Amino acid sequence: MLNKRLILTFTLSAALLAGCSTTHYIQIDPTASIQSEKLSNNRVIQVSTTTQIGNQIGSIKTGLNERADIFTTNDVKQSVNKSIVNGLRKLGFTLDQGVLPPAKVDVVITKMSYTTKVDNLKTVATLNFGLNVTVTAGDETYKAKFASQKTEEYGTLPYQSAVQKDMNELASKTVTRLLEDQNIIKLLQQ
């Protein structure tokens, strides 16, 4: 009987020390928080989005030796592009109507990461999302960088849904800041 308890104790201890490893699959679908306006444009507006970032955006390692790799499951370029286009329409712009050559909004996703470090048994996660934009209308060009960062603390491995929610909030905040930039608005109104 003592051997069974001893074996059970060692087995449970080994399981706790080994931690667990999993994979979080998330979708990045930012939603810009833009108030409707009645802005207008004279030129057609073209929005393009690119990135060199792959679908693995980071990993989590907790103080309890839990681990999760984080991958995106959707085309983040397409979802960011859709969010910007929807935001411009909400502002009142009619993207497919106007004179040529078009005003161009070229967006590059420069940062999308979820990294962690362990401080005692507390896990500190740093989330980053960044965009570079170049807007060209006629002879004028405007370049800007938009980046957001968020820090989360937790003791155990966060759920996949929590990681997705946090990353989407950060991406939404970044896209919203891009769409609120008055220099971009002025160029697109030409």
CORRAGI-V60884 format. One record per residue. SS is DSSP state (2 for helix, 1 for strand, 0 for the rest). PHI is phi in degrees with one decimal (NA if undefined). Layout:
SS	PHI
SS	PHI
This chain:
0	NA
2	-64.1
2	-63.4
2	-64.1
2	-65.2
2	-64.3
2	-64.3
2	-62.1
2	-63.2
2	-64.3
2	-63.5
2	-64.1
2	-63.5
2	-64.8
2	-64.6
2	-67.7
2	-70.4
2	-70.6
0	68.4
0	-134.0
1	-126.5
1	-148.9
1	-130.5
1	-103.4
1	-106.7
1	-125.9
0	-111.8
0	-102.0
0	-133.0
0	-68.4
0	-127.5
0	-74.6
0	-93.9
0	-118.2
0	-81.0
0	-63.1
0	-135.5
0	-119.8
0	-78.7
0	-136.0
0	-129.3
0	-97.2
1	-105.3
1	-62.5
1	-116.4
1	-111.7
1	-115.7
1	-128.4
1	-132.4
1	-134.5
1	-163.9
0	-107.7
0	-79.7
0	-79.4
0	-89.7
1	-93.3
1	-106.4
1	158.2
1	-152.3
1	-118.5
1	-135.2
0	-95.1
0	-66.8
0	-92.0
0	65.4
0	-84.1
1	-143.0
1	-147.6
1	-86.0
1	-117.3
1	-125.6
1	-89.1
0	-108.7
0	-118.5
0	-80.7
2	-63.9
2	-56.8
2	-66.4
2	-70.9
2	-67.7
2	-59.2
2	-60.5
2	-63.9
2	-67.4
2	-60.2
2	-61.7
2	-64.7
2	-63.4
2	-65.2
2	-64.6
2	-72.2
0	112.3
0	-70.4
0	-108.7
0	-65.1
0	-95.3
0	-122.5
0	138.6
1	-85.3
1	-106.6
1	-70.8
1	-75.2
1	-79.5
1	-113.3
1	-116.2
1	-102.0
1	-112.9
1	-120.8
1	-79.2
1	-99.5
1	-147.9
1	-157.1
1	-144.5
1	-138.1
1	-122.0
1	-131.8
1	-140.5
1	-102.2
1	-122.2
0	60.4
0	-99.9
1	-87.6
1	-104.3
1	-110.5
1	-103.0
1	-117.3
1	-108.4
1	-133.0
1	-145.7
1	-137.8
1	-132.4
1	-110.8
1	-131.4
1	-125.3
1	-111.8
1	-123.6
1	-138.2
0	64.9
0	-93.6
1	-103.8
1	-132.7
1	-131.5
1	-121.6
1	-151.2
1	-121.4
1	-128.5
1	-141.0
1	-131.6
1	-137.6
1	-140.0
1	-118.9
1	-124.4
1	-125.4
1	-158.2
0	-100.2
0	-122.3
0	-61.0
0	-72.3
0	-67.7
2	-56.0
2	-63.0
2	-69.5
2	-63.9
2	-63.2
2	-60.5
2	-63.1
2	-67.4
2	-68.9
2	-61.3
2	-67.2
2	-63.7
2	-62.7
2	-60.9
2	-68.4
2	-64.1
2	-60.9
2	-62.2
2	-60.5
2	-73.2
2	-92.3
0	-68.5
2	-66.2
2	-67.1
2	-67.2
2	-57.8
2	-62.6
2	-64.7
2	-72.0
2	-80.9
0	-68.2
